[in-house]
Amino acid sequence: MWNKLNKSMMVCQFSFGLSFYGVMAILTRFFLEDLKYSEADTMMVVGAFSAIGPLFAIAGGFIADKFLGAFRSLTIAYFVFALGYAMLILGASLINIPMSLAGIALASYARGLASPSYPSLFKRTFKTKEDFENGFPVNYSVNNVGALLGQYLFPLFVLTIGFNGGFALSCVMGALAFSILFFSKKSFTEVGAQIDSEPVSTKNWAYFGILSVLMIALVFFMFSNMNVGKNIVYTIGAGALLYFIGLMFKTDKANRYKMGTILIMIVLTTAFFVYYGQMMTSMNIVSINTMRGDLFGFIPIAPEAAMSMNPLWCMVAGPVITYIFSFLEERNINLTTATRVACSFVLTAIAFAILTYAVKTIGTDIIIRPEVFLVIHFFQAFAEVIVGSMVVAFILSVTPKHIENFSVSFFSVAIALSGIVGAVFSTAISVEKGQKVTQEIVQNIYGDYFGTLTIWAVIMVAVALGSSVMIKKMLEASKEA
């Protein structure tokens, strides 16, 4: 199942996880302390940083399908990652807001370019569909090894090498991933789609260049003006939805049913990633304001590094989930993807119920131990791995081949919309700059917010189970058609 190509791609995935999530781990303090942003504005920017990249996977999928192919798109993406982190180095060194925003704009664009290209190219490095579906969760865990190290170590690195030192490390990792793909071009083009091995016309390079400049400029504007930016995200998301529906009406009846199941899965995914997005926004603010002490009394951990517990458990969850579902399938117990998503919402409800209890019962010292966050992230990480790996595999299994990359990018649209929606929701717990966080604020404002999210997670369990029945019927109708 494993070979040199998919192993080298997982090295690139590790580099992405370390660099991108390492930057994300220190971005909140960077904007709060060095750039003097308020809590609400910081949560919007960090939420947008986690969301806008997946949103522009729409354009990334279009570029891969029509202009460059998946391999070239992915190679260029890693180069742009390195360039964006280099801009962040300058922004941190000069305490320059426009330069810092330009850096995260470039990184967001690169993520959008890479998101739809990676799965489709990775899939082609396996001999069979079953090998890919079993290997993709492992790849997800490799990404989370990098994310774990980045989110845990970067906040500690900042204490000695500063924010610019952390950004420099990310720049090196981006350059490494670019080099691996660049020097393996021949091997990847041999297994890639036909467009990967064909030369790119001057016209297509020009279209790509113009589209890229416009996208980067738009992302920079969105980060500079988040009130307008969030509306742009909603507009682009709605446009992608309408475009996808338009494609449904242009295809045959069998594919129409299949594409309809993708729409249902996208709705469920969007709802789930509203919860995932809390890790970078509201949960991060809570940990910065309340988490104190060493993990288990001897493992040092910075408050903003609490999110590193997520990839720690994701790293474990990938192989475990692969084993569990393979074990069930061997015994002819085949859970639909939507049913698996329902299981994810069960785990999410448990995670947010624990968080609600922790903030509602917080003492006068306003301290929550790191072990509490470790348990919360255990449940949420297993839920994330199920949705993050299984939904993409489902989309690839039912989508028409000529819109494969766009369909994968539609999954990223769900992540983008949920990231912005989640960031907007999370501003409900923000306090004014300089205001002291008290026991009353934690118990009432934080507690009510996470309590509401817990109730909605329970409701989504029922919604996902109902969707499972509907999707099964639609796929049967597709076979008949």
N, C-alpha and C positions, 0 to 999 in steps of 0.2 A: 504493500500500500504506500509506504513512504519511499521517497526518492530524493535525489539531489535538488531538484527544482522546488518541490514543495517544502523541503527543509530550509532552503535558502530564503524562500518567501516568508517563512516563519521567523527567521532572523530579522527580516525587514519589519515584520509585524511587532516583534519584540522592541526594535528600535523606535517604532512609532509609539508604542505603549509607554516606554520609558520617557521619551522626550515630550510627547503631547500632554500626558497626565501629570508629569513632573511640573511642567509649566502651569497647568491648571491648579495644582496644589498650592503654588506660591502666588498665584495671580490675585487672590482675594486680599492677602496682606499687602501685596505690591500696590494695588489700587487704593486700599484704605490708608496705608502708612506713607508711601512715597508720593503717590499722585493725589492724595488727600480727597478721595471720593467719599461720599456718604455710604451707609450700609445699603440703602435701597438702590442707589446707582451702581454700587459694586455688584450686588446680586444680579442686576439686570445685565451688566456687561459680562460677568462670568457665565451667567445662564445663556446669554447669546453666544458666547465663545464655544460653549458645548453644543449649541443648536444650529448656528448659522452654517457651519461646515456641512453637516448632513443635509441641510436645506439645499445647498448648491450642488449636492450630488445629482439633482435633476439635470443641471447643465453638464455635470461630469459624465453622467450616463449618456447624454446626447453626444458629447464630444467623443466618447469611447466608441459609440455605435456608428457615428457618421464620419468623423474626421480622422482620428488618430489610432483607434484600437485600444484595447485594455492595457497592453504592455507599455506603449509609449505614454499613455495617460498616467499610469502609475509611476513610471520613471520620472517624468516631469514633476509630478506631485511631490516626490521626496526632495527634489532639488528646491522647490518652492518652500517646503517646510524649513529647510536649512536657511534659506534666504529670510524667511519671516522671523526665525529665531535670532538671526544676526541683527535684524532691525530692533528686536526687543533688547538685545545687548546694548545697542546705542541709546535706546529710549531710557533704559535703567541707568546708564552711565551719566547721561545728560539730564535726567529727570524731565524728559520731554514727552508730554502727553500725545501729540500728533504722531510722533515716531513710534511710540508704544502701540497706539491704535493701528498704525500701518503694519506693525509686526504681527499682531493677532489677526488682522484682516488677511494677510498673506497666508498665515497658517490655516485660517478658516477656509480660504479658497482651495488650498492644497488638500485639505481633508475632503472637501466636496469632490475634487477631481479623483481622489484615490478610492473613496468609499464604494462606488459601484464597480470599479475596475478590479479591485483586489479579489472579491469572491468569484467573479467569472473567470479570471486568469487562474486562480488557485484551483478551481474546479477542473480545469483542463490539464492539470498536472497529475490527476488521478486516472486510473484505467477504467473505473466503473463509477456509476452514480452512488452505489452503496458505500464504496470506499470514501468518496467525498463527504457523504452525509455523516459517516462515522468519524472522519478526520477533522471536520470543521469545528466541532466543539473543542477538540484538542488545540487547534489553532487559536480558538477563543481564549483558552487557558494560557497559551504562550503570550498572547497580547496582555493578559492580566498579570503575568509575571513581571513584564516591563512596567505596567501601570503600578503594581505594588511597590516595586523598587523606586519608581519615580515619585509617587505620592508620599512614601515614607521617608526617603532620603533627602529629597530636595528641600523640605523645610529645615532639615538639620544642616544641609550644605549652606543654606542662606546665612546661617549664623557665622560662618567663617569666610565664605567666598562672595557673599552678597547676592542680590538678585541677578546682577549681570553675569556672575559666575554660573548660576543655575541655568540661565538662558544659553550660555556658551556651551554647556554640556549637551543641551538639547540640539544645538546647532551641529555639533559633532556627530550625534546619532542620526540626524537627518541626512548628513553627508554620507555616512556609512551605508545607509539603506540605498541611497541613490547609486553609490559605487557598485554595490552588489548586483543590482539590476542592469546597470550600464554595461558591465563587463560580462554579463551572461546573456546578452541580447540574442545571440544565435540560437541557444538552447530554448529560450522562451518563445521565440517566433516560430519554431518548429512545432510546438504543441498548441500555440495560440490559435485564435480565429483567423480566417483568411485575411482580414484587414490588417492584422499584425505583421504579416509578411509582405504586404504590398507597399510600394513607395507612396508617400503622402504628397499630393500635388501642391504646388505653390499656392493655389487658391484656397485649399483646405488649411494650410499653415496660416494664411492671412486671416481666414475666418476665425481660426482658433485664437490667434493673437488679439484680434479685435474683441472677441467675446471675453477673453481673459482680462483684458484691461478694463472693460466695462464692469465685469463681475467684481474685480478687486476694488474699483472705485466705489461701487455700490455698497460693498461690505464695509469699507472705511466710513462711508457716510452713515451707515446704520449704527456702527459703534459710536460715532460722534454724536448722534441724535437718536437715542434709543426709543423715545416716544413715537417718532416717525418710523424708526426701524422695525419695531414690533408689528406695525401695520403692514409694512412691506412683506414681512414674513408671512402674515396671514394671506396677503394678496397672492404671493407666489405659490403658497400651498394650495389655495383655492384654484389657481390657474392650472397647477399640475393635476389636481383632481378632475377638473373639467376636461383637460386634454386626454387623460386616461379613459374617462367615460366616452369621449369622442372616438377613441380607438376601439372601444368595445363595440360601438354601433357599426364600425366599418369592417369588423371581422365576422367569421361564421358563427353559427349558433353554439357549437361545441366550445370554441375558445371564449365566447361571450360568458358562458357559465363559469369557466375557469377564472377569467379576469374578475368576475363578480366575487368569487371567493377571496381574491387578493384584496379587493376593497374592504371586505368584512375584516380580514386580518389586519389591515392597515388601521382601521378604527380601534381595534383591540390594542394594537401596538402603541398607538398614540396615547391611549388612556394609561397604559402601563408605564410608558416613559415619562409621564408627568411625575410619577413617583420616583423613578430613577433620577430625574433632574434635581430633586430635592437634595440629593447628596452634595451637589456642588453649590447649592444656594442656601436654603433654610437650614438644612442639617449641618452645613459647614459653619454657618453663623452660630448655631446653637453650640457646636463643639468648641469653637473659638471662645465663646462667652462662658461656657460651663465646664468643659472637660479639663480635669486637672489630675496630676499624678502619673506614675509610670505604669504601664500595662503589666499586670500581675506583680507589681511592686518592684520590678527590676528591668523592664524593657522601656527605655526612654522613648517617648512619642510626643511630638508637638501637637497642640490642639487642632491645627489645620490639617495635620496628617491623619486625622481620624478616617478620612475617606480612603486611605490606603488599605483599610481593613476590607473594603469591598473587593479589590482585585486579589487580596490574599485568599478570600473564600472562593472567588471566581476561579482561581487557579486550581483549587481543589475540586470545585463543582463540575468542571468540564468532563474529566474522566469518569467521575462518579455518575453523572447524568447519562453519559454515553453507555456505561455499564448497566444502569437501571433499565433504560428503555430497550437495550439489546436483550437483556434478560427477559423482559416482558414479551418482546416480539418472538423470542424462541419458544415461548409458551402460548403463542397465538393471541396475546393480549396487545392489540394494536390501538393505542390511544391516538385520536386525531390531534392535529396541531393545536386547534382551538381548545380542546380539552386540556392539553398540556399548558396552554396559556392560562386556563382557569386555575390550574394547580399553582401557577406563578402568582396569581392574585391572592390565593389562600396564604402563601408564604409572605406576600407583601402586607396583607392585613395583620398577620402575626407580628411582623417587624415594626409596623407603625403603632400597633397596640402597645408594644413594649416601650417604644419611645414616648408615647403619650403618658403611660404610667410613670416613666422616669421623670418627666418634666412636671407632672401634676403633683408628685410626692417629693420634689426636691427640697432639701433642707435650707436653713437660713444661711449656710455657708455658700449656697448656690454652686454646688459641685456635683458633677456626675462622673463617676469613675469610668476609665477607658474600657473596662470589661463590659459595661452596658452597651457601648457602641459596638463592641466586638460581636455581641450576640445579635444586635439589630442587623448588622451587615451580613451575618451568617445567613439569615432568612432572605434578605433582599438580594444577596449575590446569587443564591441558587435560583431565585425567581428570574433574575436578569439573564443568566446563562441559558435558561430554557427559552425565553423569548428571543434573545439576541441571536442564538444559533438556529433554533428550530424554525422560526418564521422565515428567515432568509432561505433556508433549505426548501421550505414549502413553496415560496414564491418561485424559486428556480425550477421546481418540479412541475409547476402548472403553467408558467408564462409562455406565450409564443416566442420562439427563438429570435425573431427579428426585433423584438423589443426587450430582450433579456436584461441588458444593462439599465435601461430606463425603469423596468419593473423593480429591479434591485434598488435603484435610486429612490423609488417611491417609498420603500421602507425607510430610507434616510429622511424623507420628507416628514414621515410620522415622528421621527426622533426630533427633527427641527421644530415642528409645531408644538410638540409636547414640551420641549425645552423652554420655548418662549412662554407658553401658557404657564408652565411650572414656575418660571422666574417671576412672572407677574403675580401669581398666587403667593409666592414666598415673600414678596414685599410686605405682606400683611403682618409679618413678625418684626419688621425693621423698626429701629428706634432712631431718634434724632442723633446726629453726630455729637458726641460728648455726653449724652445722657447715660446715667449709670443703670446697668441691668440689675434689677432687684428680684427677690423671690416672687413677688406678686406678678411682675412682668412674665417671668418664666412659667409660673403655674397657670396664669390666665391666658395670656396672649399666645405663648408657645403651646400650652396644653390644649386650648380650644382648637387651634389650627390643626395640630396633628391628630386630634380626636376626630375631627371632621373627615380628614383624609382616610382614617381607619374605616369609618362607616362606609365611605364610597368604595373602598377596596372590597369590602364584603359584597356590596351590590354588584360590582364588576365580576365577581365569581359566577353569579347567576347569569349575567349577560353573556359571558364567555361560553358557558355550558349550552345556552340556547343557540349561540352562534355555531357551536360545533355540530348540532343537529342540522342546521340550515346548510352549512358548508357540505356536509355529507350528502345531502339530497341534491345539491347543485352539481357536485362532482359525478354523481350517478346519472343525472340528467345530461351531463356533458358526454358521458360514455355512450348513452343512448343516441344522442345527436350525431 
